[in-house]
Amino acid sequence: MNLKAIFTTTTIDVSESPFIPERFQREESLHIFKNYHANKEHSFKTPLILAISGAPGMGKSFQAEAVLNNLGVNSFLISGAEFENENAGRPVKNLRNIYKSISDDVLFKTIKMGAIIIDDIDAALGQWDGLVQYTMNRQHLIKTLIDFADNPYLISIYDDDDTLQKYPTSRIPIIVTLNDETKMYEPLMRNGRTTVFPWIPKPEEIESILERIFNGINLDKSPYYLYEQLLAIMRGLTNEDTQSLPISLFSDIRSSLYDDFIWQQIRSAESFDTISNQFNKKVNSVQSFKCSDLVELGKLLLHKNKNYLSFDK
């Protein structure tokens, strides 16, 4: 299923888009439309923030961006790591300026709809293992997000002399991704401010995602067979009843399929341009692989990247 680009007059080619499960598309699309409608009818109440929560490597941010792209919504991606700054107050100023900038584009009809995605927000604003950094940045950022959620039509911007001035704004929906919503400041996550969407892909959703990842590659068995084999290996390595694997592992497997070919080209070719041309020819032709070889490659990646072994904890 692909969504029609309802927020733009430009035709968007979604034929090569990644597979986005309908359940994910529905949740995010409803969030975007309700906020769009609330811009027209201020009496209509809906949360400004959508928090997509789930294990790392499950494609939360990637899919969130893809849904916005398919809808024709202009998005601005912020990494949670950007909230850590030695200059106290700078992240808050940046966030407020980004919100106002997107709002101005909507108000002046440069774009029809815009949104902000904050990736891994709990890495900077969450409380882990009973510890929390009560920094000025953290406290101000939480307060700013609550301010946005409570009054998205009038926000304060720091002027050059660091005084706050209020400006009328359009409502700009915010999507945050995180690993555990329970680590976040509870008042920010309350109903009315934030909708929490736990993202745990179902087996049939995982199967469809893997089929798209390995699209154009002939495997002697289904991609889901590869998933089941590597899941069993993961359980053996961790001695735990792991229920799922990160989707990013299979993207890494796909990316690594041509490593030997690229290395041989590097050893023999005269320039990277020549290598790139040869690589394009290789990738654009249908290739066949045995699932058993991909299982071995996946096992190697599991051993090399210890994050995979702890992702479900």
C-alpha positions in Angstrom: 0.0 0.0 0.0 1.3 3.4 -0.9 -0.3 6.7 0.1 -1.4 9.4 -2.2 0.6 12.6 -1.9 -2.3 14.6 -0.6 -0.3 17.6 0.6 1.5 18.5 -2.7 0.6 19.0 -6.3 3.9 17.4 -7.4 3.7 13.8 -8.5 5.7 11.6 -6.3 7.0 8.3 -7.7 6.5 5.7 -4.9 7.1 2.6 -7.0 10.6 2.3 -5.5 9.6 3.3 -2.0 10.3 0.9 0.8 7.4 -1.3 2.1 5.7 0.5 4.9 3.2 -1.6 6.9 -0.3 -0.2 6.7 -0.6 -0.1 10.5 2.4 2.2 10.6 1.1 4.4 7.7 -2.3 4.6 9.3 -1.1 5.9 12.7 1.3 8.5 11.3 -1.1 9.6 8.5 -3.9 10.1 11.0 -1.6 12.2 13.2 -0.6 14.4 10.3 -4.2 14.9 9.0 -5.7 15.7 12.4 -3.0 18.3 13.0 -3.7 19.7 9.5 -7.4 19.9 10.3 -6.7 21.5 13.7 -4.9 24.3 11.8 -8.2 25.1 10.1 -10.5 24.4 13.1 -8.7 25.5 16.3 -11.5 24.0 18.4 -10.5 20.6 17.1 -8.3 19.0 19.8 -5.6 16.5 19.0 -2.1 15.8 20.3 0.8 17.7 18.6 3.3 15.0 19.3 3.4 11.4 18.0 5.9 9.2 19.9 6.9 6.0 18.0 8.4 3.7 20.5 10.2 0.4 19.9 13.4 -1.5 19.8 16.4 0.0 17.9 16.9 -1.0 14.3 13.2 -1.5 13.6 13.0 1.3 11.0 11.0 3.8 13.1 12.7 7.0 11.8 13.2 5.6 8.3 9.5 4.7 7.9 8.4 7.9 9.5 10.3 9.9 6.9 9.0 7.7 4.1 5.4 8.2 5.1 5.8 11.9 5.2 7.5 11.8 1.8 4.7 9.7 0.3 2.1 12.2 1.7 4.0 15.1 0.3 4.7 16.6 3.7 8.0 18.6 4.1 9.9 17.3 7.0 12.9 18.4 9.1 14.9 15.7 10.9 16.6 16.4 14.2 18.9 13.9 15.9 18.4 13.5 19.6 22.2 13.9 19.9 21.9 17.5 18.7 20.2 18.3 22.1 23.5 17.8 23.8 25.4 21.0 23.4 28.0 22.7 25.6 26.3 26.0 24.8 23.4 26.0 27.3 20.2 27.2 25.7 21.4 26.7 22.1 19.4 23.5 21.4 16.2 25.2 22.6 16.8 28.2 20.4 17.4 25.9 17.4 14.2 23.9 18.0 12.1 27.0 18.4 13.6 28.6 15.2 13.0 25.4 13.3 9.3 25.3 14.4 8.8 28.9 13.4 10.6 28.5 10.1 8.4 25.6 9.0 5.4 27.5 10.4 6.3 30.5 8.3 6.5 28.3 5.2 3.0 27.0 5.9 1.5 30.5 6.8 3.0 32.1 3.6 1.8 29.1 1.6 5.3 28.1 0.5 4.4 24.6 1.5 1.0 23.1 2.4 2.1 21.0 5.4 5.4 20.5 7.4 6.5 18.3 10.2 9.4 17.8 12.6 11.0 14.4 13.3 13.1 14.1 16.4 15.2 10.8 16.2 16.1 9.0 19.4 14.7 11.6 21.7 15.1 9.5 24.8 18.8 9.3 24.3 19.0 12.9 25.3 15.9 13.5 27.4 15.3 10.1 28.9 16.0 8.7 32.4 18.0 5.5 32.3 18.9 3.1 35.1 17.7 5.6 37.7 20.1 8.3 36.4 19.1 11.4 34.6 21.1 14.5 33.6 19.3 17.5 35.0 21.1 19.8 32.6 19.7 23.2 31.7 19.4 22.0 28.1 17.3 19.0 29.1 15.0 21.0 31.3 14.5 23.7 28.8 13.9 21.3 25.9 11.2 19.4 27.9 9.5 22.7 28.8 9.7 23.8 25.1 8.0 20.7 23.9 5.3 21.0 26.5 4.8 24.6 25.5 4.5 23.6 21.8 2.0 20.9 22.7 -0.1 23.2 24.9 -0.1 26.2 22.6 1.1 25.4 19.1 -0.3 28.5 17.6 1.8 31.0 19.6 5.4 30.3 20.4 8.2 32.3 21.8 11.4 33.0 19.9 14.7 34.3 21.2 15.6 37.6 19.6 19.2 38.8 19.1 19.4 40.2 22.7 18.2 36.8 24.1 14.7 38.1 25.0 11.7 36.0 24.2 9.1 37.4 21.8 5.8 35.7 21.0 4.9 35.0 17.4 1.7 33.5 15.9 2.4 30.2 14.2 0.8 27.4 12.3 0.5 24.1 14.0 3.5 21.9 13.1 3.1 18.2 14.1 6.1 16.6 15.8 7.1 13.0 15.5 9.6 11.6 17.9 11.2 8.1 17.9 12.4 6.4 21.0 13.2 3.0 22.5 11.2 3.3 25.7 8.5 5.9 26.4 8.6 5.0 30.1 12.0 6.7 30.4 10.5 10.0 29.3 9.3 12.9 31.5 5.7 11.8 32.3 3.9 15.2 31.9 5.3 15.4 28.3 3.9 12.0 27.5 0.4 12.7 28.8 -2.8 12.2 26.7 -3.6 15.4 24.9 0.0 16.3 24.4 1.5 13.1 23.0 0.1 10.0 21.3 2.3 6.9 22.0 2.5 4.3 19.2 4.4 1.2 20.2 6.0 -0.2 17.1 6.5 -4.0 17.2 6.2 -5.4 13.7 4.1 -8.5 13.3 5.5 -11.6 11.5 3.5 -10.8 8.3 4.8 -7.2 8.3 8.4 -8.4 8.8 8.0 -10.8 5.9 6.7 -8.0 3.6 9.5 -5.6 4.7 12.2 -8.3 4.0 10.8 -9.1 0.6 11.2 -5.4 -0.3 14.7 -5.3 1.1 15.8 -8.2 -1.1 13.8 -7.1 -4.1 15.7 -7.8 -7.3 17.7 -10.7 -5.7 17.0 -14.3 -6.4 17.2 -16.4 -3.2 16.7 -20.2 -3.1 14.5 -19.7 -0.1 12.3 -16.9 1.2 13.8 -13.9 3.1 11.6 -14.9 6.0 13.4 -18.3 6.2 16.7 -16.3 6.5 15.0 -14.3 9.3 14.0 -17.5 11.2 17.5 -19.0 10.9 19.2 -15.9 12.2 16.7 -15.6 15.0 17.5 -19.1 16.1 21.2 -18.2 16.0 20.6 -15.1 18.0 18.8 -17.1 20.7 21.8 -19.5 20.9 24.3 -16.6 21.2 22.3 -14.8 24.0 20.8 -17.8 25.7 17.5 -15.9 25.8 14.2 -16.4 24.1 14.6 -13.4 21.8 11.4 -12.6 20.0 12.6 -10.6 17.1 15.6 -9.3 15.1 16.3 -5.7 14.1 15.3 -5.0 10.5 18.6 -3.1 10.1 20.5 -6.4 10.3 19.0 -7.4 7.0 19.7 -4.1 5.3 23.3 -4.6 6.4 23.3 -8.1 4.9 21.9 -6.7 1.6 24.6 -4.0 1.6 27.3 -6.5 2.3 26.4 -8.9 -0.5 28.7 -7.1 -3.0 31.6 -6.4 -0.7 33.8 -9.1 -2.3 33.0 -7.8 -5.7 33.7 -4.2 -4.7 37.0 -5.2 -3.1 38.2 -7.1 -6.2 37.3 -4.0 -8.3 39.3 -1.8 -5.9 42.3 -4.0 -6.3 42.2 -4.0 -10.1 40.5 -0.8 -11.2 42.2 2.5 -12.0 39.7 4.9 -10.4 36.6 5.0 -8.2 34.6 6.2 -11.2 35.4 2.9 -13.0 34.5 0.9 -9.9 31.2 2.8 -9.6 30.3 2.0 -13.2 31.1 -1.7 -12.7 29.2 -1.7 -9.4 26.0 -0.2 -11.1 26.1 -2.9 -13.8 26.4 -5.6 -11.1 23.6 -4.3 -8.9 21.2 -3.6 -11.8 21.5 -7.1 -13.0 19.6 -9.9 -11.3 21.8 -11.8 -8.9 21.3 -15.2 -7.3 22.4 -16.1 -3.8 21.9 -19.1 -1.5 20.1 -18.4 1.8 22.8 -20.5 3.5 25.4 -18.0 2.4 23.3 -15.1 3.7 22.9 -16.9 7.0 26.7 -17.1 7.4 27.0 -13.5 6.5 24.3 -12.6 9.0 26.1 -14.7 11.7 29.3 -12.8 11.0 27.5 -9.5 11.4 25.9 -10.6 14.6 29.4 -11.4 16.0 30.9 -8.2 14.7 28.2 -5.8 16.0 27.5 -6.6 19.6 24.6 -4.0 19.5 22.5 -6.6 17.6 22.9 -9.1 20.5 21.5 -6.6 23.0 18.9 -4.9 20.9 15.9 -6.7 22.4 16.8 -6.0 26.0 
